Amino acid sequence: MEELFAATEARVVSAFKVAKCTPSTGSTWNAKKKLPKTKGKPRVLCLTAERRSKRRGFKGSVHICKLDAGRFQVRNTYLLKFLTRMEALTDPSKPNQPQFLELWFSNNAFTSESRFAFEIEDTESLQEAMGTIYLFCKRNERKVPAVVGAEASNVEKWGAQAERSNEGSDFGATLLSADEAG
C-alpha cells in the first residue's frame, strides 16, 4: 500500500481488506433496519495521515482502493475531519458471519451526507478498524464521530489495543500517539 502514496507526504497508518456493499436501508431508530447487501467487490480501506502545515498533529484521510490489473488504485478519498458517524452492523442470529461497517461523511454545508458500507471478514478486524479510526479522530482531528452499534468507550479500547499490537511498526503506532504530534 505504501507505493500508492510514495509521491505524497501521506503515510499509511493501517489498511483493511473489505468488500463493497450497498448501504443499509431504514432509519437508525427502526428495529427493522436491513443489513447492507454485499456486492462482493473486494476493496482495501486505507487510513493515511500527513503532517499539518499550520497546526500541530496530523490530518487523516480514508481511501477506498481497488485492485485493477494487478495494482491497487485509489478510487475515493475522504478527509477524516468530515467523518460524522461510524456504524457497526451485525446480525445477532449469525455470530460467525461477516460484520458490516458504515461510514458517514458530510462534505460541506451544501451537500448531504455520503454513506459507504463495507463487509469485514471478522469481528476483530471490525473492532480494529473502528478503534483505529476513532482514536485517530479523537487525537488528531479534535472531534470524534458518533458511534452506533457499539459503545464509544469500547471503541476507544479497541483503538488502544490496535495501537499496542502495532508497536513494532515504524510509523502507525507512533502516529496515533499524542507525543509525536509536535
C-alpha positions as CSV (number, residue, x, y, z in Angstrom):
1,M,0.0,0.0,0.0
2,E,2.9,2.4,0.7
3,E,3.8,2.6,-3.0
4,L,0.4,4.2,-3.7
5,F,1.3,7.2,-1.6
6,A,5.1,7.3,-2.3
7,A,4.8,10.6,-4.3
8,T,2.9,12.3,-1.5
9,E,3.5,13.3,2.1
10,A,0.9,10.8,3.3
11,R,1.9,7.7,5.3
12,V,-0.2,4.6,5.6
13,V,-1.4,4.1,9.2
14,S,-3.5,1.0,8.6
15,A,-5.3,-0.9,5.8
16,F,-8.2,-3.4,6.0
17,K,-9.4,-5.9,3.4
18,V,-13.1,-5.3,2.9
19,A,-15.9,-5.9,0.4
20,K,-18.0,-3.2,-1.1
21,C,-21.7,-3.1,0.0
22,T,-24.8,-1.1,-0.7
23,P,-25.6,0.9,2.5
24,S,-28.3,-0.3,4.8
25,T,-31.9,0.8,4.5
26,G,-34.3,2.1,7.1
27,S,-33.9,4.6,9.8
28,T,-31.5,4.1,12.7
29,W,-34.3,4.1,15.2
30,N,-36.3,1.5,13.3
31,A,-36.0,-2.0,14.7
32,K,-36.4,-3.5,11.2
33,K,-33.3,-1.9,9.7
34,K,-31.9,-4.1,7.0
35,L,-28.2,-5.1,6.8
36,P,-26.1,-3.8,3.9
37,K,-26.1,-6.0,0.8
38,T,-22.8,-7.4,-0.2
39,K,-21.7,-6.7,-3.8
40,G,-18.7,-9.0,-3.5
41,K,-16.3,-6.4,-4.9
42,P,-13.0,-6.6,-2.9
43,R,-11.6,-3.3,-1.8
44,V,-9.0,-2.1,0.7
45,L,-9.9,0.6,3.2
46,C,-6.7,2.5,3.8
47,L,-6.2,5.1,6.6
48,T,-3.4,7.6,5.8
49,A,-2.0,10.6,7.6
50,E,0.2,13.6,6.8
51,R,1.5,16.4,8.9
52,R,-0.5,19.6,9.2
53,S,1.2,22.7,7.9
54,K,-0.1,25.2,10.4
55,R,-1.3,23.3,13.4
56,R,0.2,20.5,15.5
57,G,-0.7,17.0,14.7
58,F,-1.8,15.1,11.6
59,K,-4.6,15.2,9.1
60,G,-6.1,11.9,8.2
61,S,-7.8,10.5,5.1
62,V,-9.7,7.4,4.3
63,H,-9.0,5.9,0.9
64,I,-11.1,3.3,-0.8
65,C,-8.7,1.3,-3.0
66,K,-9.5,-1.1,-5.8
67,L,-7.3,-3.8,-7.3
68,D,-7.1,-3.2,-11.1
69,A,-4.8,-5.1,-13.5
70,G,-2.7,-6.4,-10.6
71,R,-2.2,-3.0,-8.9
72,F,-4.1,-1.0,-6.4
73,Q,-5.7,2.2,-7.4
74,V,-7.3,4.8,-5.1
75,R,-10.9,5.2,-6.1
76,N,-12.3,7.6,-3.4
77,T,-10.7,9.7,-0.8
78,Y,-12.4,11.3,2.2
79,L,-10.9,13.5,4.9
80,L,-11.5,12.2,8.4
81,K,-12.4,15.7,9.6
82,F,-15.7,15.2,7.6
83,L,-16.4,11.8,9.2
84,T,-19.6,12.3,11.2
85,R,-20.7,8.7,12.1
86,M,-19.4,5.1,12.2
87,E,-21.9,2.3,12.5
88,A,-21.3,-1.3,13.2
89,L,-24.0,-3.6,11.8
90,T,-24.1,-7.2,12.8
91,D,-26.7,-10.0,12.7
92,P,-27.0,-11.3,16.2
93,S,-28.6,-14.6,15.0
94,K,-25.4,-15.4,13.0
95,P,-22.4,-14.7,15.2
96,N,-19.8,-16.2,12.9
97,Q,-20.9,-14.3,9.8
98,P,-19.1,-11.3,8.4
99,Q,-19.6,-7.9,10.0
100,F,-20.6,-4.6,8.4
101,L,-19.2,-1.1,8.8
102,E,-20.9,2.0,7.6
103,L,-19.0,5.4,7.4
104,W,-20.9,8.6,7.1
105,F,-19.2,11.7,5.7
106,S,-20.5,15.3,5.3
107,N,-18.6,17.1,2.7
108,N,-19.8,20.6,3.4
109,A,-22.9,22.6,4.4
110,F,-24.5,22.4,0.9
111,T,-24.4,18.6,0.3
112,S,-26.0,15.7,2.0
113,E,-24.1,13.0,3.8
114,S,-22.3,10.3,1.9
115,R,-22.6,6.8,3.2
116,F,-20.3,3.9,2.5
117,A,-20.8,0.4,3.7
118,F,-18.2,-2.4,3.8
119,E,-18.3,-6.1,4.8
120,I,-15.4,-7.1,7.0
121,E,-14.5,-10.7,7.5
122,D,-14.5,-11.0,11.3
123,T,-15.3,-9.2,14.5
124,E,-11.6,-8.5,15.4
125,S,-11.0,-6.6,12.1
126,L,-14.2,-4.6,12.6
127,Q,-13.1,-3.6,16.1
128,E,-9.6,-2.8,14.9
129,A,-10.9,-0.6,12.1
130,M,-13.4,1.2,14.2
131,G,-10.9,1.7,17.1
132,T,-8.1,3.0,14.9
133,I,-10.3,5.5,13.1
134,Y,-12.0,6.7,16.3
135,L,-8.7,7.1,18.1
136,F,-7.1,8.9,15.2
137,C,-10.0,11.4,15.0
138,K,-10.0,12.0,18.8
139,R,-6.3,12.7,18.9
140,N,-5.6,14.5,15.7
141,E,-8.9,15.8,14.3
142,R,-10.0,17.0,17.8
143,K,-13.5,15.6,17.3
144,V,-15.0,12.2,17.3
145,P,-17.6,10.7,15.1
146,A,-20.9,9.4,16.5
147,V,-20.7,5.7,17.1
148,V,-23.7,3.5,16.5
149,G,-23.8,-0.2,17.2
150,A,-21.1,-0.2,19.9
151,E,-20.2,1.8,23.0
152,A,-17.8,4.7,22.4
153,S,-15.7,3.5,25.4
154,N,-15.4,0.1,23.9
155,V,-14.4,1.5,20.5
156,E,-11.7,3.6,22.3
157,K,-10.4,0.4,24.0
158,W,-10.3,-1.4,20.6
159,G,-8.2,1.5,19.3
160,A,-5.8,1.3,22.2
161,Q,-5.4,-2.5,21.6
162,A,-4.7,-1.9,17.9
163,E,-2.1,0.7,18.8
164,R,-0.4,-1.7,21.2
165,S,-0.4,-4.5,18.7
166,N,1.3,-2.2,16.1
167,E,4.1,-1.0,18.4
168,G,6.6,-2.9,16.3
169,S,5.7,-1.0,13.1
170,D,7.8,2.1,12.2
171,F,5.0,4.6,11.7
172,G,1.4,3.6,12.5
173,A,1.7,3.3,16.3
174,T,3.8,6.5,16.8
175,L,1.4,8.4,14.5
176,L,-1.5,7.8,16.9
177,S,0.4,8.9,20.0
178,A,-0.1,12.4,21.2
179,D,3.6,12.8,22.0
180,E,4.6,12.6,18.3
181,A,2.1,15.3,17.2
182,G,4.7,18.1,17.6
